[in-house]
Amino acid sequence: MVICFPEGIDIYFENVGGKMLDAVLLNMKLHGRIAACGMISQYNLEQPEGVHNSMNIILKQVRVGGFLVFDHYHHYPKFLEMVLPQIKEGKIVYVEDNVEGLENGPAALVGLFSDRNVGKQVVVVSRK
């Protein structure tokens, strides 16, 4: 058995839902916090999946709060001012999943909704 969170998860940004949320709830730390912004795994399902480990919200006294990014959009210019220099200095690193060619775009899009990509999905149309 691999234990990825031996001390538990203190803070989790929820943007996937479904089985991922179920796994996270099992691994939450006592008094942990979940900021829920999306549930991408549920968007295109005819029958949305239920959350089976929700009892952990009570047992571990987890705070769960939802928010919409649009409510905070006025902070975006300040965010860019703070984050862009850190990205340029290599203090913040992000992952991109690059796919070559426009003809591979549809498959890359499908991959977003079926756990086939890691990080930000990019379709490289031309290297010119």
VMD Tcl script that builds the backbone (N, CA, C; Angstrom):
set m [mol new atoms 384]
animate dup $m
set s [atomselect $m all]
$s set {name element resname resid chain x y z} {
  {N N MET 1 A 0.842 -1.186 0.000}
  {CA C MET 1 A 0.000 0.000 0.000}
  {C C MET 1 A 0.885 1.246 0.000}
  {N N VAL 2 A 0.614 2.170 -0.904}
  {CA C VAL 2 A 1.363 3.417 -0.988}
  {C C VAL 2 A 0.589 4.488 -0.240}
  {N N ILE 3 A 1.265 5.145 0.680}
  {CA C ILE 3 A 0.627 6.234 1.425}
  {C C ILE 3 A 1.207 7.538 0.905}
  {N N CYS 4 A 0.383 8.296 0.212}
  {CA C CYS 4 A 0.838 9.548 -0.384}
  {C C CYS 4 A 0.706 10.728 0.570}
  {N N PHE 5 A -0.168 10.629 1.530}
  {CA C PHE 5 A -0.419 11.733 2.457}
  {C C PHE 5 A -0.394 11.214 3.884}
  {N N PRO 6 A 0.787 10.834 4.399}
  {CA C PRO 6 A 0.847 10.212 5.724}
  {C C PRO 6 A 0.294 11.092 6.847}
  {N N GLU 7 A 0.348 12.407 6.672}
  {CA C GLU 7 A -0.185 13.320 7.696}
  {C C GLU 7 A -1.547 13.869 7.318}
  {N N GLY 8 A -2.055 13.476 6.173}
  {CA C GLY 8 A -3.356 13.948 5.706}
  {C C GLY 8 A -3.235 15.201 4.856}
  {N N ILE 9 A -4.322 15.509 4.152}
  {CA C ILE 9 A -4.376 16.688 3.289}
  {C C ILE 9 A -4.975 17.831 4.089}
  {N N ASP 10 A -4.248 18.924 4.179}
  {CA C ASP 10 A -4.696 20.080 4.944}
  {C C ASP 10 A -5.636 20.965 4.126}
  {N N ILE 11 A -5.245 21.253 2.875}
  {CA C ILE 11 A -6.036 22.118 1.997}
  {C C ILE 11 A -6.104 21.468 0.624}
  {N N TYR 12 A -7.303 21.430 0.043}
  {CA C TYR 12 A -7.485 20.836 -1.284}
  {C C TYR 12 A -8.325 21.774 -2.139}
  {N N PHE 13 A -7.853 22.062 -3.350}
  {CA C PHE 13 A -8.595 22.852 -4.326}
  {C C PHE 13 A -9.351 21.881 -5.217}
  {N N GLU 14 A -10.657 21.812 -5.063}
  {CA C GLU 14 A -11.509 20.842 -5.780}
  {C C GLU 14 A -11.944 21.405 -7.120}
  {N N ASN 15 A -11.528 20.706 -8.167}
  {CA C ASN 15 A -11.931 21.093 -9.504}
  {C C ASN 15 A -12.246 19.859 -10.355}
  {N N VAL 16 A -12.276 18.672 -9.725}
  {CA C VAL 16 A -12.469 17.426 -10.459}
  {C C VAL 16 A -13.757 16.720 -10.053}
  {N N GLY 17 A -13.967 16.522 -8.759}
  {CA C GLY 17 A -15.160 15.830 -8.274}
  {C C GLY 17 A -15.071 14.325 -8.431}
  {N N GLY 18 A -16.193 13.653 -8.283}
  {CA C GLY 18 A -16.285 12.209 -8.496}
  {C C GLY 18 A -15.312 11.392 -7.668}
  {N N LYS 19 A -14.636 10.457 -8.316}
  {CA C LYS 19 A -13.726 9.535 -7.644}
  {C C LYS 19 A -12.557 10.265 -7.001}
  {N N MET 20 A -12.111 11.367 -7.615}
  {CA C MET 20 A -11.006 12.137 -7.047}
  {C C MET 20 A -11.430 12.744 -5.707}
  {N N LEU 21 A -12.601 13.337 -5.654}
  {CA C LEU 21 A -13.097 13.910 -4.400}
  {C C LEU 21 A -13.269 12.816 -3.352}
  {N N ASP 22 A -13.772 11.669 -3.750}
  {CA C ASP 22 A -13.919 10.548 -2.816}
  {C C ASP 22 A -12.568 10.163 -2.205}
  {N N ALA 23 A -11.536 10.075 -3.042}
  {CA C ALA 23 A -10.195 9.722 -2.547}
  {C C ALA 23 A -9.646 10.797 -1.619}
  {N N VAL 24 A -9.873 12.043 -1.974}
  {CA C VAL 24 A -9.392 13.146 -1.143}
  {C C VAL 24 A -10.071 13.118 0.223}
  {N N LEU 25 A -11.377 12.898 0.246}
  {CA C LEU 25 A -12.099 12.886 1.522}
  {C C LEU 25 A -11.555 11.821 2.472}
  {N N LEU 26 A -11.120 10.701 1.929}
  {CA C LEU 26 A -10.525 9.655 2.772}
  {C C LEU 26 A -9.198 10.102 3.387}
  {N N ASN 27 A -8.522 11.026 2.717}
  {CA C ASN 27 A -7.183 11.435 3.128}
  {C C ASN 27 A -7.117 12.818 3.759}
  {N N MET 28 A -8.260 13.427 4.010}
  {CA C MET 28 A -8.254 14.769 4.610}
  {C C MET 28 A -7.743 14.719 6.046}
  {N N LYS 29 A -7.068 15.778 6.425}
  {CA C LYS 29 A -6.573 15.958 7.776}
  {C C LYS 29 A -7.718 16.498 8.646}
  {N N LEU 30 A -7.659 16.254 9.929}
  {CA C LEU 30 A -8.639 16.816 10.855}
  {C C LEU 30 A -8.638 18.334 10.710}
  {N N HIS 31 A -9.809 18.912 10.550}
  {CA C HIS 31 A -10.003 20.357 10.361}
  {C C HIS 31 A -9.446 20.859 9.027}
  {N N GLY 32 A -9.333 19.963 8.035}
  {CA C GLY 32 A -8.870 20.361 6.712}
  {C C GLY 32 A -9.897 21.244 6.015}
  {N N ARG 33 A -9.479 21.804 4.895}
  {CA C ARG 33 A -10.349 22.718 4.151}
  {C C ARG 33 A -10.363 22.352 2.678}
  {N N ILE 34 A -11.547 22.437 2.086}
  {CA C ILE 34 A -11.709 22.181 0.658}
  {C C ILE 34 A -12.368 23.407 0.026}
  {N N ALA 35 A -11.685 23.979 -0.973}
  {CA C ALA 35 A -12.248 25.071 -1.764}
  {C C ALA 35 A -12.731 24.450 -3.068}
  {N N ALA 36 A -14.031 24.451 -3.278}
  {CA C ALA 36 A -14.616 23.796 -4.458}
  {C C ALA 36 A -14.946 24.825 -5.528}
  {N N CYS 37 A -14.309 24.660 -6.687}
  {CA C CYS 37 A -14.503 25.594 -7.797}
  {C C CYS 37 A -15.080 24.898 -9.024}
  {N N GLY 38 A -14.979 23.577 -9.073}
  {CA C GLY 38 A -15.475 22.859 -10.233}
  {C C GLY 38 A -15.584 21.377 -9.962}
  {N N MET 39 A -16.219 20.671 -10.875}
  {CA C MET 39 A -16.400 19.214 -10.796}
  {C C MET 39 A -16.346 18.664 -12.219}
  {N N ILE 40 A -15.223 18.894 -12.898}
  {CA C ILE 40 A -15.126 18.590 -14.327}
  {C C ILE 40 A -15.477 17.146 -14.673}
  {N N SER 41 A -15.223 16.220 -13.767}
  {CA C SER 41 A -15.535 14.818 -14.068}
  {C C SER 41 A -17.037 14.570 -14.166}
  {N N GLN 42 A -17.836 15.502 -13.715}
  {CA C GLN 42 A -19.290 15.310 -13.683}
  {C C GLN 42 A -20.036 16.058 -14.788}
  {N N TYR 43 A -19.384 16.991 -15.441}
  {CA C TYR 43 A -20.063 17.893 -16.362}
  {C C TYR 43 A -20.807 17.203 -17.499}
  {N N ASN 44 A -20.250 16.157 -18.063}
  {CA C ASN 44 A -20.860 15.538 -19.243}
  {C C ASN 44 A -21.502 14.190 -18.969}
  {N N LEU 45 A -21.674 13.858 -17.705}
  {CA C LEU 45 A -22.306 12.584 -17.372}
  {C C LEU 45 A -23.825 12.716 -17.433}
  {N N GLU 46 A -24.493 11.718 -17.995}
  {CA C GLU 46 A -25.959 11.712 -17.983}
  {C C GLU 46 A -26.466 11.506 -16.560}
  {N N GLN 47 A -25.754 10.689 -15.794}
  {CA C GLN 47 A -26.094 10.397 -14.397}
  {C C GLN 47 A -24.884 10.762 -13.540}
  {N N PRO 48 A -24.874 11.957 -12.908}
  {CA C PRO 48 A -23.724 12.344 -12.080}
  {C C PRO 48 A -23.447 11.315 -10.985}
  {N N GLU 49 A -22.155 11.105 -10.697}
  {CA C GLU 49 A -21.745 10.168 -9.647}
  {C C GLU 49 A -21.978 10.798 -8.280}
  {N N GLY 50 A -22.305 9.991 -7.341}
  {CA C GLY 50 A -22.439 10.467 -5.971}
  {C C GLY 50 A -21.093 10.460 -5.265}
  {N N VAL 51 A -21.012 11.185 -4.177}
  {CA C VAL 51 A -19.814 11.180 -3.341}
  {C C VAL 51 A -20.074 10.178 -2.221}
  {N N HIS 52 A -19.241 9.140 -2.134}
  {CA C HIS 52 A -19.482 8.046 -1.207}
  {C C HIS 52 A -18.792 8.219 0.144}
  {N N ASN 53 A -17.792 9.079 0.198}
  {CA C ASN 53 A -17.032 9.247 1.435}
  {C C ASN 53 A -17.339 10.563 2.143}
  {N N SER 54 A -18.529 11.098 1.923}
  {CA C SER 54 A -18.887 12.398 2.497}
  {C C SER 54 A -18.956 12.386 4.024}
  {N N MET 55 A -19.105 11.223 4.647}
  {CA C MET 55 A -19.127 11.145 6.109}
  {C C MET 55 A -17.826 11.690 6.701}
  {N N ASN 56 A -16.745 11.640 5.915}
  {CA C ASN 56 A -15.465 12.166 6.380}
  {C C ASN 56 A -15.493 13.676 6.582}
  {N N ILE 57 A -16.417 14.363 5.925}
  {CA C ILE 57 A -16.562 15.805 6.154}
  {C C ILE 57 A -16.934 16.042 7.615}
  {N N ILE 58 A -17.800 15.196 8.135}
  {CA C ILE 58 A -18.232 15.309 9.530}
  {C C ILE 58 A -17.168 14.755 10.472}
  {N N LEU 59 A -16.719 13.526 10.214}
  {CA C LEU 59 A -15.773 12.869 11.119}
  {C C LEU 59 A -14.460 13.634 11.254}
  {N N LYS 60 A -14.008 14.240 10.156}
  {CA C LYS 60 A -12.742 14.969 10.179}
  {C C LYS 60 A -12.946 16.473 10.303}
  {N N GLN 61 A -14.206 16.886 10.446}
  {CA C GLN 61 A -14.575 18.283 10.639}
  {C C GLN 61 A -13.976 19.177 9.555}
  {N N VAL 62 A -14.173 18.729 8.311}
  {CA C VAL 62 A -13.623 19.424 7.147}
  {C C VAL 62 A -14.556 20.566 6.752}
  {N N ARG 63 A -13.974 21.716 6.464}
  {CA C ARG 63 A -14.745 22.849 5.955}
  {C C ARG 63 A -14.718 22.800 4.431}
  {N N VAL 64 A -15.902 22.808 3.817}
  {CA C VAL 64 A -16.026 22.792 2.363}
  {C C VAL 64 A -16.767 24.051 1.959}
  {N N GLY 65 A -16.187 24.796 1.031}
  {CA C GLY 65 A -16.835 26.012 0.552}
  {C C GLY 65 A -16.718 26.108 -0.951}
  {N N GLY 66 A -17.785 26.509 -1.596}
  {CA C GLY 66 A -17.771 26.686 -3.038}
  {C C GLY 66 A -17.554 28.142 -3.393}
  {N N PHE 67 A -16.986 28.361 -4.576}
  {CA C PHE 67 A -16.837 29.731 -5.055}
  {C C PHE 67 A -16.797 29.748 -6.571}
  {N N LEU 68 A -17.120 30.890 -7.121}
  {CA C LEU 68 A -17.060 31.103 -8.566}
  {C C LEU 68 A -15.920 32.077 -8.848}
  {N N VAL 69 A -15.075 31.717 -9.774}
  {CA C VAL 69 A -13.912 32.551 -10.087}
  {C C VAL 69 A -14.340 33.949 -10.544}
  {N N PHE 70 A -15.484 34.057 -11.192}
  {CA C PHE 70 A -15.945 35.346 -11.692}
  {C C PHE 70 A -16.177 36.363 -10.568}
  {N N ASP 71 A -16.465 35.874 -9.370}
  {CA C ASP 71 A -16.660 36.771 -8.235}
  {C C ASP 71 A -15.362 37.445 -7.810}
  {N N HIS 72 A -14.231 36.922 -8.271}
  {CA C HIS 72 A -12.927 37.436 -7.856}
  {C C HIS 72 A -12.104 37.957 -9.031}
  {N N TYR 73 A -12.731 38.102 -10.176}
  {CA C TYR 73 A -12.011 38.479 -11.389}
  {C C TYR 73 A -11.348 39.857 -11.274}
  {N N HIS 74 A -11.896 40.728 -10.457}
  {CA C HIS 74 A -11.313 42.063 -10.304}
  {C C HIS 74 A -9.910 42.020 -9.676}
  {N N HIS 75 A -9.520 40.875 -9.093}
  {CA C HIS 75 A -8.181 40.712 -8.520}
  {C C HIS 75 A -7.151 40.253 -9.551}
  {N N TYR 76 A -7.582 39.930 -10.764}
  {CA C TYR 76 A -6.709 39.339 -11.771}
  {C C TYR 76 A -5.479 40.199 -12.108}
  {N N PRO 77 A -5.619 41.510 -12.325}
  {CA C PRO 77 A -4.427 42.312 -12.632}
  {C C PRO 77 A -3.375 42.256 -11.507}
  {N N LYS 78 A -3.805 42.311 -10.272}
  {CA C LYS 78 A -2.882 42.231 -9.135}
  {C C LYS 78 A -2.229 40.839 -9.078}
  {N N PHE 79 A -3.008 39.808 -9.389}
  {CA C PHE 79 A -2.489 38.440 -9.429}
  {C C PHE 79 A -1.358 38.336 -10.456}
  {N N LEU 80 A -1.590 38.855 -11.669}
  {CA C LEU 80 A -0.571 38.798 -12.709}
  {C C LEU 80 A 0.685 39.556 -12.294}
  {N N GLU 81 A 0.495 40.688 -11.673}
  {CA C GLU 81 A 1.623 41.504 -11.206}
  {C C GLU 81 A 2.483 40.733 -10.201}
  {N N MET 82 A 1.849 39.921 -9.385}
  {CA C MET 82 A 2.552 39.161 -8.361}
  {C C MET 82 A 3.144 37.861 -8.916}
  {N N VAL 83 A 2.423 37.172 -9.789}
  {CA C VAL 83 A 2.807 35.833 -10.215}
  {C C VAL 83 A 3.783 35.818 -11.391}
  {N N LEU 84 A 3.608 36.678 -12.377}
  {CA C LEU 84 A 4.458 36.631 -13.570}
  {C C LEU 84 A 5.955 36.730 -13.254}
  {N N PRO 85 A 6.384 37.633 -12.368}
  {CA C PRO 85 A 7.818 37.663 -12.038}
  {C C PRO 85 A 8.298 36.352 -11.398}
  {N N GLN 86 A 7.448 35.718 -10.609}
  {CA C GLN 86 A 7.834 34.458 -9.972}
  {C C GLN 86 A 7.953 33.330 -10.991}
  {N N ILE 87 A 7.112 33.336 -12.012}
  {CA C ILE 87 A 7.210 32.342 -13.085}
  {C C ILE 87 A 8.510 32.573 -13.858}
  {N N LYS 88 A 8.805 33.838 -14.181}
  {CA C LYS 88 A 10.026 34.167 -14.934}
  {C C LYS 88 A 11.283 33.792 -14.163}
  {N N GLU 89 A 11.239 33.882 -12.827}
  {CA C GLU 89 A 12.382 33.527 -11.986}
  {C C GLU 89 A 12.458 32.028 -11.700}
  {N N GLY 90 A 11.478 31.266 -12.155}
  {CA C GLY 90 A 11.478 29.822 -11.935}
  {C C GLY 90 A 11.024 29.416 -10.543}
  {N N LYS 91 A 10.445 30.349 -9.793}
  {CA C LYS 91 A 9.946 30.042 -8.446}
  {C C LYS 91 A 8.611 29.318 -8.498}
  {N N ILE 92 A 7.870 29.531 -9.575}
  {CA C ILE 92 A 6.605 28.822 -9.805}
  {C C ILE 92 A 6.759 28.050 -11.103}
  {N N VAL 93 A 6.532 26.762 -11.043}
  {CA C VAL 93 A 6.665 25.895 -12.212}
  {C C VAL 93 A 5.305 25.262 -12.494}
  {N N TYR 94 A 4.943 25.172 -13.748}
  {CA C TYR 94 A 3.676 24.563 -14.113}
  {C C TYR 94 A 3.911 23.475 -15.145}
  {N N VAL 95 A 2.960 22.593 -15.291}
  {CA C VAL 95 A 3.072 21.457 -16.206}
  {C C VAL 95 A 2.141 21.689 -17.393}
  {N N GLU 96 A 2.678 21.463 -18.577}
  {CA C GLU 96 A 1.874 21.524 -19.794}
  {C C GLU 96 A 1.903 20.168 -20.481}
  {N N ASP 97 A 0.760 19.758 -21.000}
  {CA C ASP 97 A 0.647 18.538 -21.791}
  {C C ASP 97 A 0.465 18.998 -23.230}
  {N N ASN 98 A 1.548 18.964 -24.012}
  {CA C ASN 98 A 1.518 19.463 -25.386}
  {C C ASN 98 A 1.193 18.356 -26.381}
  {N N VAL 99 A 0.303 18.669 -27.324}
  {CA C VAL 99 A -0.065 17.774 -28.409}
  {C C VAL 99 A 0.245 18.511 -29.703}
  {N N GLU 100 A 0.924 17.855 -30.616}
  {CA C GLU 100 A 1.307 18.467 -31.893}
  {C C GLU 100 A 0.215 18.302 -32.944}
  {N N GLY 101 A -0.132 19.403 -33.611}
  {CA C GLY 101 A -1.030 19.351 -34.756}
  {C C GLY 101 A -2.492 19.555 -34.426}
  {N N LEU 102 A -3.127 20.401 -35.229}
  {CA C LEU 102 A -4.542 20.693 -35.058}
  {C C LEU 102 A -5.400 19.439 -35.191}
  {N N GLU 103 A -4.962 18.498 -36.026}
  {CA C GLU 103 A -5.724 17.258 -36.210}
  {C C GLU 103 A -5.807 16.443 -34.924}
  {N N ASN 104 A -4.902 16.685 -33.969}
  {CA C ASN 104 A -4.920 15.975 -32.682}
  {C C ASN 104 A -5.684 16.748 -31.597}
  {N N GLY 105 A -6.212 17.915 -31.960}
  {CA C GLY 105 A -6.968 18.733 -31.013}
  {C C GLY 105 A -8.195 18.051 -30.430}
  {N N PRO 106 A -9.050 17.435 -31.281}
  {CA C PRO 106 A -10.240 16.769 -30.725}
  {C C PRO 106 A -9.894 15.676 -29.701}
  {N N ALA 107 A -8.880 14.879 -29.993}
  {CA C ALA 107 A -8.483 13.820 -29.048}
  {C C ALA 107 A -7.947 14.422 -27.750}
  {N N ALA 108 A -7.229 15.542 -27.861}
  {CA C ALA 108 A -6.716 16.211 -26.667}
  {C C ALA 108 A -7.868 16.736 -25.815}
  {N N LEU 109 A -8.898 17.263 -26.470}
  {CA C LEU 109 A -10.070 17.760 -25.742}
  {C C LEU 109 A -10.780 16.622 -25.024}
  {N N VAL 110 A -10.955 15.513 -25.714}
  {CA C VAL 110 A -11.579 14.345 -25.089}
  {C C VAL 110 A -10.738 13.879 -23.902}
  {N N GLY 111 A -9.410 13.943 -24.045}
  {CA C GLY 111 A -8.504 13.540 -22.972}
  {C C GLY 111 A -8.682 14.349 -21.704}
  {N N LEU 112 A -9.081 15.609 -21.844}
  {CA C LEU 112 A -9.339 16.450 -20.660}
  {C C LEU 112 A -10.436 15.866 -19.782}
  {N N PHE 113 A -11.413 15.232 -20.421}
  {CA C PHE 113 A -12.573 14.722 -19.704}
  {C C PHE 113 A -12.480 13.229 -19.388}
  {N N SER 114 A -11.331 12.640 -19.686}
  {CA C SER 114 A -11.200 11.203 -19.414}
  {C C SER 114 A -9.846 10.858 -18.795}
  {N N ASP 115 A -9.285 11.782 -18.021}
  {CA C ASP 115 A -8.069 11.545 -17.233}
  {C C ASP 115 A -6.862 11.153 -18.069}
  {N N ARG 116 A -6.725 11.672 -19.282}
  {CA C ARG 116 A -5.585 11.307 -20.108}
  {C C ARG 116 A -4.522 12.403 -20.189}
  {N N ASN 117 A -4.733 13.541 -19.547}
  {CA C ASN 117 A -3.713 14.578 -19.597}
  {C C ASN 117 A -3.258 14.942 -18.182}
  {N N VAL 118 A -2.098 15.590 -18.133}
  {CA C VAL 118 A -1.568 16.083 -16.865}
  {C C VAL 118 A -1.248 17.555 -17.070}
  {N N GLY 119 A -1.724 18.402 -16.192}
  {CA C GLY 119 A -1.440 19.837 -16.307}
  {C C GLY 119 A -2.323 20.516 -17.336}
  {N N LYS 120 A -1.821 21.638 -17.830}
  {CA C LYS 120 A -2.545 22.435 -18.814}
  {C C LYS 120 A -2.439 21.776 -20.183}
  {N N GLN 121 A -3.554 21.570 -20.848}
  {CA C GLN 121 A -3.553 20.946 -22.174}
  {C C GLN 121 A -3.319 22.019 -23.232}
  {N N VAL 122 A -2.309 21.809 -24.080}
  {CA C VAL 122 A -1.980 22.754 -25.157}
  {C C VAL 122 A -1.956 21.980 -26.472}
  {N N VAL 123 A -2.594 22.543 -27.483}
  {CA C VAL 123 A -2.509 21.986 -28.827}
  {C C VAL 123 A -1.618 22.922 -29.639}
  {N N VAL 124 A -0.446 22.433 -30.044}
  {CA C VAL 124 A 0.503 23.218 -30.815}
  {C C VAL 124 A 0.105 23.102 -32.290}
  {N N VAL 125 A -0.372 24.193 -32.849}
  {CA C VAL 125 A -0.835 24.203 -34.227}
  {C C VAL 125 A 0.343 24.402 -35.184}
  {N N SER 126 A 1.290 25.273 -34.795}
  {CA C SER 126 A 2.449 25.547 -35.651}
  {C C SER 126 A 3.614 25.979 -34.787}
  {N N ARG 127 A 4.817 25.600 -35.168}
  {CA C ARG 127 A 6.031 25.991 -34.448}
  {C C ARG 127 A 6.712 27.184 -35.133}
  {N N LYS 128 A 6.085 27.754 -36.141}
  {CA C LYS 128 A 6.680 28.883 -36.887}
  {C C LYS 128 A 6.661 30.143 -36.075}
}
mol reanalyze $m
mol bondsrecalc $m
mol representation Tube
mol addrep $m
